[in-house]
């Protein structure tokens, strides 16, 4: 007799979520501007813009112009907010989750954003050869801290001089360790904001 195998819980970094998509629509204000986001099961924070994402959006420092990368974009809240706040930017949003990518594309249209695009793939693969003035990330912690560390350590290859990496992390889940990796990778690290158990870390490429 074959043994019943326990199925591992699905995390949001899965390329193709197996769960049936159950859709929702979020209406919210970010930095005083109205947004609406189509969400679905199998994609992070279906019922609301989570506190970490919101803290990153409220505190992020955007360049005046150039290219911005939203790494691990989910349904697109961070990238769409950045593109809305500064129409001079071109925002590239990346996620491995096919459902997240579809939602992000729909949300670009839903929020009438013209200066953003979505690419599907693993971490920096979809933007190979591109350089950014800013990288933003609410990283997929559920995929493991090693994945988050890779986002940090590989970032400089995709950044122009004086570009910044801005990442929100949970203070109790690897917060100090990730802060150390920021220092090791960039030689600097600033805490942009700290609230509700989250902190937004920023480093500048020298």
URKA-V186765 format. One record per run of one state. SS is the DSSP state (2 for helix, 1 for strand, 0 for the rest). FROM is the first residue (numbers start at 1). TO is the last residue. If there is no record, write none. Layout:
BEGIN
ss=(SS SS)
from=(FROM FROM)
to=(TO TO)
END
This chain:
BEGIN
ss=(0 1 0 1 0 2 0 1 0 2 0 1 0 2 0 1 0 2 0 1 0 2 0 2 1 0 2 0 1 0 1 0)
from=(1 23 31 33 41 51 60 66 72 77 86 89 96 98 111 116 121 123 128 132 139 141 144 145 159 171 175 187 190 196 198 205)
to=(22 30 32 40 50 59 65 71 76 85 88 95 97 110 115 120 122 127 131 138 140 143 144 158 170 174 186 189 195 197 204 206)
END
